[in-house]
């Protein structure tokens, strides 16, 4: 491993000579290059304090250097090098740790030096941890687009409790500011650059790690994306056609219909719709001819591949004369190709599926689909769309289209797990395992002597080694604080070929731990199929209610907690009481064999068709504004979740 030479470290610690100028030994490029080396060394071994201190030292020195750039040289090579370093810093996760008080004070002092000081501060600290970062209007025009990218760059991982909530509050504040700035009507070129910069960093997923409902975040994002994608210039209005005597024409739009969660959750909506009443057309960007796609093709009237350009896509979809357009991709993550389409009017009724974990905030989405099993007081007010409630839990799945027997199974020995130990297990994504969750899980291990925690947090694809190392180091730190041997934490980085093999790993566990406040759903399905008791926490936001809605369907509401303390108590009880754990398994397995509502595709298709018909008719009568303003969710009368 390369390391910064001690002589250079001395210079970095005191980079100025007696006259206040940078020592000649430290040229601009050498200081910036040393920061790159220090960052790379730290990311290789994020748990080593020496590497962290060297990295901090190099970052401060590079920031000091940038702050002394000439204000006249905005286009010089070393300025471009500074921009590139800022992007590398954000991408690497080097800004994920809690900002040092000294660094925040330095950043505040830098801004008095004009744009070089702003650039220096952008390298030194992340925007979301600096409450006094300059306003947009205080930043030079030529720097503003890069500044917006920096403002909305999310950490790969939160490193301290409370950061997820703080990030959400910061993001909302800056979204409001960006909208105000745009309302001042900047010139067209500058507006386009700034909006393009925001669109590249517009995912709502990072703010979902907090507990807020996030409706205002989504609304502002929708406004900004609409403006960025030229929505104001699109005046198409899809005409309503009477339904009498014809089939309702439904278009389902996704990036692809390959083996993925979105496909497994979309299939039950349409695969058993009555072809005498509904005509289903599928639209995709890529055709992979997989078994799952072929199954989708057989269950629909047609599957069409969309053109590569947005105007061509809109033209094809509008010529299809759809009554209903269903967007079955996640419209709240990055601004993907489906999100761009969803910003436009394609059909009289436009629907977001529960692939979006919260309200989309998009002006052209009329209805949001979820299950009545997740309803709670005030939930409808969290959405810009009208809620459409299917009977039952938040999701229904069909995993049978490509199910295969696992050819090579896992053993506890493969992961260094003792045969007799109680093993907590989770396959939640690493970004959902925030510090608050890590701390609770560490306390569980402390409370259950000899237990282990097996996590498989990097599916469906492995991130960089840097990301894996950073996650593991942060989790180990929380284990040490709880007085738990870090050997009892096992982080799987196995790159399984499909979800079928992941089920083999889950089978090594005794108790499945759901994350909070952003819960899981597909990972819980795998655990339930294996009969594993699941401990879940239920809060007010929809993304915090998915796991609970599944557990209630199979009569396991006793495993649902409303606080972190109750969550820990339930998990400890299940882990310590083997008889109770066996009892849970004996009740879960029969419940999964019925099948339960979340595997009942026939009932889901029937309810979906009925709900779309109701929504289409009401929208045609009342108009879009009144339809969407109604906080009373659209429900199917006479079909209860219990009946499923």
TORKOLGU-684892 format. One line per field, with one value per residue (C-alpha): x, y, z. Coordinates in steps of 0.2 Angstrom, whole numbers, plus 5000, padded with zeros to 4 digits. Example, Ala and Ser with C-alpha at 12.3 -4.5 7.8 and 13.67 -1.06 7.14 Angstrom:
x = 5062 | 5068
y = 4978 | 4995
z = 5039 | 5036
END
This chain:
x = 5000 | 5006 | 5007 | 5011 | 5029 | 5032 | 5042 | 5027 | 5015 | 5025 | 5023 | 5005 | 5003 | 5012 | 5010 | 5014 | 5031 | 5035 | 5028 | 5011 | 5014 | 5014 | 5031 | 5039 | 5040 | 5021 | 5015 | 4997 | 4996 | 5007 | 4995 | 4980 | 4988 | 4993 | 4975 | 4970 | 4983 | 4977 | 4959 | 4963 | 4973 | 4959 | 4946 | 4956 | 4957 | 4943 | 4945 | 4963 | 4964 | 4981 | 4974 | 4959 | 4970 | 4982 | 4967 | 4960 | 4977 | 4979 | 4961 | 4964 | 4980 | 4972 | 4957 | 4969 | 4978 | 4962 | 4956 | 4972 | 4968 | 4968 | 4950 | 4955 | 4959 | 4942 | 4946 | 4964 | 4969 | 4971 | 4954 | 4947 | 4957 | 4949 | 4932 | 4937 | 4943 | 4926 | 4917 | 4929 | 4927 | 4908 | 4908 | 4920 | 4911 | 4925 | 4912 | 4901 | 4909 | 4903 | 4911 | 4925 | 4922 | 4938 | 4934 | 4917 | 4926 | 4938 | 4925 | 4916 | 4932 | 4935 | 4919 | 4926 | 4939 | 4926 | 4924 | 4941 | 4935 | 4918 | 4927 | 4939 | 4924 | 4916 | 4931 | 4932 | 4915 | 4898 | 4884 | 4872 | 4883 | 4886 | 4871 | 4879 | 4884 | 4881 | 4865 | 4863 | 4862 | 4879 | 4888 | 4895 | 4885 | 4899 | 4901 | 4882 | 4879 | 4893 | 4887 | 4870 | 4877 | 4887 | 4872 | 4861 | 4875 | 4869 | 4881 | 4883 | 4880 | 4876 | 4889 | 4880 | 4863 | 4852 | 4861 | 4847 | 4834 | 4846 | 4849 | 4831 | 4828 | 4843 | 4837 | 4820 | 4827 | 4838 | 4824 | 4814 | 4828 | 4831 | 4813 | 4814 | 4829 | 4821 | 4806 | 4817 | 4819 | 4837 | 4843 | 4839 | 4856 | 4860 | 4843 | 4846 | 4863 | 4857 | 4842 | 4852 | 4864 | 4849 | 4841 | 4857 | 4856 | 4837 | 4834 | 4823 | 4830 | 4843 | 4829 | 4819 | 4831 | 4823 | 4805 | 4797 | 4782 | 4792 | 4777 | 4784 | 4801 | 4792 | 4782 | 4797 | 4806 | 4792 | 4791 | 4810 | 4810 | 4795 | 4804 | 4821 | 4813 | 4803 | 4786 | 4780 | 4781 | 4770 | 4752 | 4745 | 4729 | 4723 | 4704 | 4692 | 4682 | 4666 | 4669 | 4652 | 4654 | 4673 | 4688 | 4698 | 4715 | 4729 | 4747 | 4761 | 4777 | 4794 | 4812 | 4812 | 4802 | 4817 | 4819 | 4818 | 4807 | 4797 | 4792 | 4788 | 4776 | 4769 | 4764 | 4750 | 4741 | 4738 | 4742 | 4724 | 4714 | 4698 | 4703 | 4685 | 4685 | 4703 | 4717 | 4734 | 4749 | 4767 | 4780 | 4798 | 4815 | 4824 | 4819 | 4830 | 4819 | 4821 | 4808 | 4800 | 4798 | 4791 | 4778 | 4773 | 4772 | 4760 | 4749 | 4747 | 4740 | 4756 | 4774 | 4782 | 4800 | 4800 | 4811 | 4827 | 4821 | 4808 | 4798 | 4797 | 4792 | 4778 | 4772 | 4771 | 4762 | 4750 | 4745 | 4742 | 4726 | 4728 | 4714 | 4726 | 4745 | 4753 | 4771 | 4778 | 4796 | 4802 | 4798 | 4806 | 4824 | 4835 | 4827 | 4827 | 4819 | 4802 | 4802 | 4805 | 4789 | 4779 | 4782 | 4771 | 4752 | 4750 | 4733 | 4718 | 4722 | 4740 | 4745 | 4760 | 4763 | 4770 | 4787 | 4789 | 4791 | 4782 | 4772 | 4780 | 4776 | 4774 | 4761 | 4754 | 4752 | 4734 | 4733 | 4745 | 4742 | 4745 | 4735 | 4722 | 4732 | 4745 | 4732 | 4733 | 4726 | 4733 | 4742 | 4732 | 4738 | 4756 | 4752 | 4750 | 4741 | 4724 | 4727 | 4720 | 4718 | 4719 | 4712 | 4727 | 4745 | 4755 | 4762 | 4757 | 4771 | 4773 | 4790 | 4784 | 4788 | 4806 | 4808 | 4822 | 4828 | 4845 | 4858 | 4872 | 4867 | 4875 | 4881 | 4884 | 4902 | 4904 | 4902 | 4910 | 4894 | 4893 | 4881 | 4871 | 4872 | 4856 | 4858 | 4850 | 4849 | 4845 | 4846 | 4841 | 4851 | 4866 | 4859 | 4844 | 4855 | 4858 | 4867 | 4851 | 4848 | 4866 | 4865 | 4849 | 4856 | 4872 | 4862 | 4853 | 4869 | 4874 | 4858 | 4858 | 4875 | 4883 | 4872 | 4878 | 4872 | 4873 | 4869 | 4869 | 4867 | 4875 | 4862 | 4858 | 4875 | 4891 | 4897 | 4915 | 4927 | 4928 | 4909 | 4910 | 4925 | 4917 | 4900 | 4909 | 4920 | 4906 | 4896 | 4911 | 4912 | 4894 | 4898 | 4913 | 4903 | 4890 | 4904 | 4901 | 4915 | 4915 | 4918 | 4900 | 4895 | 4896 | 4894 | 4891 | 4899 | 4894 | 4888 | 4873 | 4867 | 4849 | 4837 | 4834 | 4852 | 4849 | 4835 | 4849 | 4858 | 4842 | 4839 | 4855 | 4846 | 4834 | 4827 | 4825 | 4827 | 4818 | 4826 | 4818 | 4811 | 4813 | 4807 | 4809 | 4797 | 4804 | 4818 | 4804 | 4795 | 4810 | 4811 | 4792 | 4793 | 4806 | 4796 | 4808 | 4800 | 4802 | 4804 | 4797 | 4794 | 4779 | 4779 | 4768 | 4775 | 4770 | 4788 | 4788 | 4772 | 4776 | 4783 | 4769 | 4756 | 4763 | 4764 | 4746 | 4740 | 4747 | 4742 | 4759 | 4755 | 4764 | 4780 | 4777 | 4784 | 4780 | 4797 | 4815 | 4814 | 4799 | 4808 | 4823 | 4812 | 4803 | 4819 | 4827 | 4811 | 4811 | 4830 | 4831 | 4815 | 4817 | 4800 | 4792 | 4803 | 4797 | 4779 | 4781 | 4787 | 4773 | 4761 | 4770 | 4772 | 4753 | 4749 | 4761 | 4753 | 4735 | 4741 | 4741 | 4735 | 4752 | 4754 | 4736 | 4738 | 4720 | 4712 | 4725 | 4721 | 4703 | 4704 | 4716 | 4704 | 4690 | 4699 | 4705 | 4688 | 4681 | 4695 | 4693 | 4674 | 4676 | 4690 | 4680 | 4665 | 4674 | 4689 | 4707 | 4708 | 4694 | 4698 | 4716 | 4711 | 4700 | 4709 | 4696 | 4706 | 4697 | 4692 | 4683 | 4667 | 4662 | 4680 | 4689 | 4707 | 4701 | 4692 | 4709
y = 5000 | 5017 | 5030 | 5049 | 5051 | 5059 | 5073 | 5078 | 5076 | 5089 | 5100 | 5097 | 5101 | 5118 | 5122 | 5140 | 5149 | 5164 | 5176 | 5167 | 5159 | 5140 | 5132 | 5129 | 5110 | 5110 | 5114 | 5115 | 5098 | 5089 | 5094 | 5089 | 5072 | 5069 | 5071 | 5058 | 5046 | 5049 | 5046 | 5030 | 5023 | 5028 | 5020 | 5004 | 5003 | 5014 | 5007 | 5013 | 5029 | 5034 | 5033 | 5044 | 5057 | 5057 | 5059 | 5074 | 5082 | 5081 | 5087 | 5102 | 5106 | 5105 | 5116 | 5129 | 5128 | 5130 | 5145 | 5154 | 5152 | 5168 | 5174 | 5179 | 5161 | 5153 | 5141 | 5136 | 5118 | 5118 | 5125 | 5110 | 5099 | 5106 | 5102 | 5085 | 5082 | 5088 | 5075 | 5061 | 5066 | 5065 | 5049 | 5040 | 5042 | 5053 | 5065 | 5053 | 5055 | 5068 | 5084 | 5090 | 5106 | 5113 | 5109 | 5118 | 5133 | 5133 | 5132 | 5147 | 5157 | 5151 | 5159 | 5177 | 5173 | 5173 | 5159 | 5150 | 5150 | 5142 | 5129 | 5125 | 5123 | 5111 | 5100 | 5101 | 5097 | 5090 | 5103 | 5094 | 5095 | 5114 | 5124 | 5141 | 5135 | 5150 | 5153 | 5149 | 5168 | 5171 | 5159 | 5165 | 5160 | 5149 | 5139 | 5137 | 5121 | 5112 | 5120 | 5112 | 5095 | 5097 | 5103 | 5088 | 5075 | 5062 | 5051 | 5033 | 5029 | 5039 | 5037 | 5044 | 5043 | 5058 | 5061 | 5054 | 5066 | 5080 | 5076 | 5076 | 5093 | 5100 | 5094 | 5101 | 5118 | 5118 | 5112 | 5127 | 5138 | 5131 | 5134 | 5152 | 5155 | 5148 | 5159 | 5174 | 5169 | 5167 | 5166 | 5151 | 5144 | 5145 | 5138 | 5123 | 5120 | 5121 | 5110 | 5097 | 5097 | 5094 | 5081 | 5071 | 5071 | 5070 | 5053 | 5053 | 5037 | 5045 | 5055 | 5040 | 5034 | 5046 | 5045 | 5060 | 5058 | 5068 | 5074 | 5092 | 5085 | 5075 | 5089 | 5101 | 5087 | 5085 | 5103 | 5104 | 5089 | 5095 | 5111 | 5102 | 5090 | 5103 | 5099 | 5117 | 5115 | 5099 | 5104 | 5087 | 5082 | 5064 | 5063 | 5052 | 5040 | 5032 | 5014 | 5007 | 4992 | 4991 | 4985 | 4996 | 4999 | 4997 | 5001 | 4995 | 5004 | 4999 | 4999 | 4980 | 4965 | 4955 | 4945 | 4960 | 4965 | 4977 | 4964 | 4951 | 4964 | 4970 | 4953 | 4950 | 4966 | 4961 | 4943 | 4936 | 4951 | 4946 | 4948 | 4952 | 4967 | 4973 | 4974 | 4975 | 4981 | 4981 | 4994 | 4992 | 5000 | 4984 | 4966 | 4953 | 4937 | 4930 | 4917 | 4931 | 4942 | 4928 | 4925 | 4943 | 4943 | 4928 | 4937 | 4953 | 4957 | 4965 | 4969 | 4984 | 4991 | 5010 | 5021 | 5028 | 5046 | 5054 | 5062 | 5045 | 5037 | 5049 | 5048 | 5029 | 5028 | 5042 | 5033 | 5017 | 5027 | 5020 | 5023 | 5020 | 5021 | 5012 | 5016 | 5001 | 5007 | 5017 | 5035 | 5042 | 5036 | 5043 | 5052 | 5036 | 5034 | 5029 | 5045 | 5056 | 5048 | 5050 | 5069 | 5069 | 5066 | 5049 | 5043 | 5050 | 5040 | 5039 | 5027 | 5024 | 5007 | 5003 | 5001 | 5019 | 5019 | 5035 | 5048 | 5052 | 5071 | 5071 | 5082 | 5070 | 5055 | 5054 | 5038 | 5029 | 5010 | 5001 | 4990 | 4994 | 4984 | 4998 | 5012 | 5023 | 5040 | 5054 | 5042 | 5049 | 5067 | 5061 | 5059 | 5071 | 5057 | 5050 | 5034 | 5018 | 5004 | 4986 | 4974 | 4967 | 4971 | 4984 | 4972 | 4956 | 4945 | 4931 | 4923 | 4907 | 4913 | 4908 | 4899 | 4886 | 4874 | 4880 | 4869 | 4873 | 4877 | 4887 | 4880 | 4889 | 4883 | 4893 | 4909 | 4904 | 4902 | 4890 | 4876 | 4878 | 4897 | 4908 | 4918 | 4934 | 4937 | 4951 | 4954 | 4972 | 4984 | 4992 | 5009 | 5005 | 4999 | 5016 | 5019 | 5018 | 5001 | 4995 | 5001 | 4991 | 4976 | 4977 | 4978 | 4962 | 4953 | 4959 | 4953 | 4936 | 4928 | 4918 | 4924 | 4930 | 4942 | 4937 | 4951 | 4951 | 4969 | 4971 | 4964 | 4963 | 4969 | 4972 | 4990 | 4995 | 4988 | 5005 | 5005 | 4988 | 4992 | 5009 | 5000 | 4986 | 4998 | 5009 | 4993 | 4986 | 5003 | 5001 | 4983 | 4989 | 5002 | 4989 | 4978 | 4965 | 4955 | 4960 | 4942 | 4940 | 4951 | 4942 | 4953 | 4942 | 4949 | 4933 | 4938 | 4926 | 4923 | 4925 | 4928 | 4909 | 4907 | 4921 | 4911 | 4898 | 4910 | 4916 | 4898 | 4898 | 4911 | 4909 | 4926 | 4939 | 4957 | 4970 | 4988 | 5004 | 5017 | 5011 | 4993 | 4979 | 4969 | 4957 | 4951 | 4948 | 4937 | 4926 | 4924 | 4920 | 4907 | 4899 | 4900 | 4913 | 4924 | 4942 | 4957 | 4973 | 4990 | 5000 | 5019 | 5032 | 5033 | 5020 | 5014 | 5010 | 4999 | 4986 | 4972 | 4975 | 4973 | 4956 | 4950 | 4954 | 4944 | 4928 | 4932 | 4937 | 4954 | 4950 | 4952 | 4971 | 4984 | 5003 | 5008 | 5003 | 4997 | 4986 | 4980 | 4975 | 4966 | 4956 | 4951 | 4945 | 4935 | 4926 | 4923 | 4917 | 4906 | 4892 | 4885 | 4902 | 4902 | 4885 | 4890 | 4905 | 4894 | 4882 | 4896 | 4905 | 4890 | 4885 | 4904 | 4904 | 4889 | 4895 | 4906 | 4922 | 4938 | 4944 | 4928 | 4928 | 4934 | 4930 | 4941 | 4955 | 4955 | 4956 | 4970 | 4979 | 4979 | 4984 | 4998 | 5005 | 5005 | 5015 | 5027 | 5030 | 5033 | 5045 | 5055 | 5057 | 5063 | 5075 | 5080 | 5078 | 5092 | 5087 | 5068 | 5071 | 5083 | 5070 | 5063 | 5049 | 5034 | 5025 | 5008 | 4993 | 4990 | 4972 | 4965 | 4965 | 4961 | 4947 | 4939 | 4937
z = 5000 | 4996 | 5010 | 5011 | 5015 | 5032 | 5025 | 5014 | 5029 | 5038 | 5023 | 5022 | 5040 | 5038 | 5019 | 5020 | 5022 | 5033 | 5020 | 5019 | 5002 | 4998 | 5000 | 4983 | 4987 | 4986 | 4968 | 4965 | 4956 | 4969 | 4983 | 4974 | 4969 | 4987 | 4992 | 4979 | 4986 | 5004 | 4999 | 4990 | 5005 | 5017 | 5007 | 5006 | 5025 | 5032 | 5049 | 5052 | 5061 | 5054 | 5036 | 5041 | 5049 | 5034 | 5023 | 5033 | 5033 | 5014 | 5011 | 5022 | 5013 | 4996 | 5001 | 5008 | 4991 | 4981 | 4992 | 4986 | 4967 | 4958 | 4955 | 4937 | 4932 | 4931 | 4917 | 4922 | 4922 | 4941 | 4943 | 4932 | 4943 | 4959 | 4951 | 4947 | 4965 | 4972 | 4961 | 4966 | 4984 | 4983 | 4973 | 4985 | 5001 | 5008 | 5013 | 5022 | 5040 | 5052 | 5047 | 5059 | 5068 | 5062 | 5044 | 5046 | 5053 | 5039 | 5026 | 5034 | 5033 | 5015 | 5008 | 5011 | 4998 | 4983 | 4972 | 4976 | 4994 | 4989 | 4978 | 4993 | 5005 | 4992 | 4993 | 5012 | 5018 | 5011 | 5009 | 5019 | 5035 | 5033 | 5038 | 5032 | 5015 | 5003 | 4994 | 4975 | 4971 | 4980 | 4969 | 4952 | 4937 | 4929 | 4945 | 4949 | 4940 | 4949 | 4965 | 4963 | 4960 | 4976 | 4986 | 4981 | 4982 | 4995 | 5005 | 5001 | 5019 | 5034 | 5048 | 5064 | 5071 | 5066 | 5050 | 5039 | 5047 | 5045 | 5027 | 5023 | 5032 | 5022 | 5006 | 5008 | 5012 | 4997 | 4985 | 4991 | 4987 | 4970 | 4965 | 4972 | 4961 | 4946 | 4949 | 4947 | 4928 | 4925 | 4907 | 4898 | 4896 | 4915 | 4919 | 4908 | 4915 | 4933 | 4930 | 4921 | 4937 | 4948 | 4937 | 4939 | 4958 | 4960 | 4968 | 4983 | 4990 | 5001 | 5010 | 5012 | 5026 | 5037 | 5044 | 5037 | 5024 | 5011 | 5001 | 4999 | 4994 | 4980 | 4974 | 4972 | 4963 | 4951 | 4948 | 4944 | 4933 | 4923 | 4920 | 4916 | 4904 | 4894 | 4901 | 4899 | 4880 | 4879 | 4878 | 4873 | 4882 | 4881 | 4877 | 4887 | 4878 | 4884 | 4891 | 4886 | 4874 | 4873 | 4883 | 4894 | 4885 | 4898 | 4894 | 4907 | 4905 | 4912 | 4908 | 4905 | 4910 | 4915 | 4932 | 4944 | 4959 | 4948 | 4936 | 4950 | 4958 | 4941 | 4935 | 4947 | 4942 | 4924 | 4921 | 4925 | 4919 | 4910 | 4891 | 4887 | 4898 | 4897 | 4883 | 4891 | 4881 | 4888 | 4883 | 4887 | 4882 | 4881 | 4876 | 4883 | 4879 | 4896 | 4903 | 4914 | 4899 | 4888 | 4902 | 4902 | 4883 | 4884 | 4897 | 4887 | 4870 | 4864 | 4870 | 4861 | 4862 | 4863 | 4852 | 4859 | 4859 | 4870 | 4856 | 4847 | 4863 | 4867 | 4849 | 4849 | 4866 | 4861 | 4845 | 4855 | 4862 | 4880 | 4892 | 4907 | 4908 | 4922 | 4926 | 4935 | 4938 | 4953 | 4948 | 4964 | 4962 | 4948 | 4934 | 4923 | 4906 | 4913 | 4925 | 4909 | 4901 | 4917 | 4917 | 4901 | 4898 | 4888 | 4893 | 4902 | 4918 | 4923 | 4938 | 4948 | 4955 | 4972 | 4964 | 4970 | 4989 | 4992 | 4982 | 4965 | 4966 | 4947 | 4941 | 4928 | 4939 | 4945 | 4955 | 4967 | 4970 | 4986 | 4998 | 5011 | 5024 | 5025 | 5028 | 5043 | 5048 | 5038 | 5025 | 5010 | 5014 | 5011 | 4992 | 4978 | 4969 | 4974 | 4983 | 4975 | 4987 | 4983 | 4996 | 5006 | 5009 | 5000 | 4987 | 4978 | 4969 | 4957 | 4958 | 4949 | 4931 | 4933 | 4949 | 4949 | 4962 | 4970 | 4963 | 4975 | 4993 | 5007 | 5024 | 5040 | 5038 | 5022 | 5032 | 5048 | 5058 | 5072 | 5069 | 5086 | 5087 | 5085 | 5069 | 5065 | 5046 | 5034 | 5015 | 5016 | 5005 | 5014 | 5012 | 5023 | 5037 | 5044 | 5060 | 5071 | 5064 | 5066 | 5085 | 5088 | 5080 | 5089 | 5106 | 5100 | 5099 | 5116 | 5124 | 5116 | 5121 | 5107 | 5093 | 5076 | 5063 | 5045 | 5032 | 5013 | 5009 | 4992 | 4980 | 4966 | 4961 | 4971 | 4974 | 4974 | 4987 | 4994 | 4998 | 5005 | 5016 | 5022 | 5027 | 5036 | 5046 | 5052 | 5057 | 5066 | 5076 | 5082 | 5087 | 5097 | 5106 | 5111 | 5118 | 5105 | 5097 | 5079 | 5073 | 5077 | 5062 | 5046 | 5030 | 5014 | 4998 | 4988 | 4971 | 4969 | 4951 | 4956 | 4971 | 4971 | 4978 | 4990 | 4998 | 5002 | 5013 | 5022 | 5026 | 5037 | 5049 | 5063 | 5065 | 5050 | 5055 | 5044 | 5043 | 5049 | 5045 | 5027 | 5028 | 5015 | 5005 | 4993 | 5005 | 5018 | 5005 | 5004 | 5023 | 5025 | 5011 | 5022 | 5038 | 5046 | 5060 | 5055 | 5066 | 5058 | 5064 | 5058 | 5058 | 5049 | 5031 | 5019 | 5016 | 5035 | 5034 | 5020 | 5031 | 5044 | 5030 | 5025 | 5043 | 5047 | 5032 | 5039 | 5057 | 5064 | 5070 | 5086 | 5077 | 5073 | 5084 | 5085 | 5093 | 5093 | 5110 | 5106 | 5091 | 5101 | 5114 | 5101 | 5092 | 5109 | 5114 | 5097 | 5098 | 5116 | 5116 | 5104 | 5108 | 5103 | 5088 | 5083 | 5086 | 5074 | 5061 | 5063 | 5060 | 5046 | 5035 | 5034 | 5031 | 5016 | 5009 | 5006 | 4997 | 5006 | 4998 | 4993 | 4982 | 4976 | 4958 | 4952 | 4966 | 4963 | 4944 | 4948 | 4960 | 4949 | 4934 | 4945 | 4953 | 4936 | 4930 | 4945 | 4944 | 4925 | 4927 | 4941 | 4933 | 4917 | 4928 | 4940 | 4931 | 4936 | 4948 | 4959 | 4957 | 4964 | 4977 | 4985 | 5001 | 5002 | 4995 | 4980 | 4987 | 4980 | 4990 | 4994 | 4992 | 5009 | 5012 | 5023 | 5008 | 5000
END
